[in-house]
Amino acid sequence: MDAEFWHQRWQTARIGFHREQINAQLTQEWPTLALAKPSQVLVPLCGKSKDMLWLAERGHKVSGFELSPLAVADFFAEANLTPTQTAVGPYQCWQAEQLHIYQGDFFQIDKFQAHHLGQQFDAGYDRAALIALPKEMRAQYVELLARLLKPGASLLLITVHYAPEQQQAPPFSIDEQAVFALFTPYFTVALRSKMKEGHANPRVASGELSFFDELCFVLVRNSEE
C-alpha cells in the first residue's frame, strides 16, 4: 500500500476502481448541500475521476490531489483540456479552467499549504480515497481532512461495504459504524443512502462477494473550539 503500489496499478492499467460514469449518489446528494458558487472543493486521491468535471460544471473551483502523473495526464487528455503546469510546494499543479490537480502525495499537503496561503476548503468530495487506504492510515487521513475543511464545510463521502473477510485489498470495506468512529471527533455525520448493487456487481454475480453496498454520507465540519 505504498506509493509504488499505486504507480504500478496505473502503469499496468489495473484501475478497476475508476468509473466512466458520473457517480449517481454525487448527482443526487450534492445539490442538497446548497453550496455557494464558486466554492473551493477538495477532491483527495482523485485519480482521473470525471466527477471532477461535473463539480466544475456546477461552478465550483475544484482542487484534486493525485499521486500518479499518468492519472492526471489521462484526466486532462480525456477531457480534451490543455493544462498549464507549475510547481507548487511538493506538487506539480496541472490547471485548466476551474480545475486544479496537484500531482504528488496527498499526505504532504502541509507543505502545499505553506505555499498556498494556508487556504481551507468550503467542501470536499471523497468517492475512492478513504476506501483506498489501509486501516492504519485512515485516522491520519481524517485528521488531515478536518484541518483542510473550514468549520461548517460539507464533505460528501462514499464508501463501500462487503464482507471484509472476502477481500483484503482496496477498495476496502468501510461500513457505517467505522465511518462514525473515524469522523465524529471532527464532523457531524449523517448516512444519506445505501445503494445495494447485488448481482449488478460482477464480483457478486461471480460469487466472489456475497454482497456489495455503496454507502453515501454527508458530513459537516464541526466548529473549532
Helices and strands as residue ranges (DSSP letters): H 3-11, H 24-29, G 30-33, E 40-44, H 51-57, E 61-66, H 69-78, E 84-88, E 91-96, E 99-103, G 106-108, H 109-115, E 121-126, G 130-132, H 135-148, E 149-161, G 164-166, H 176-183, E 187-196, G 198-200, H 202-205, E 213-221
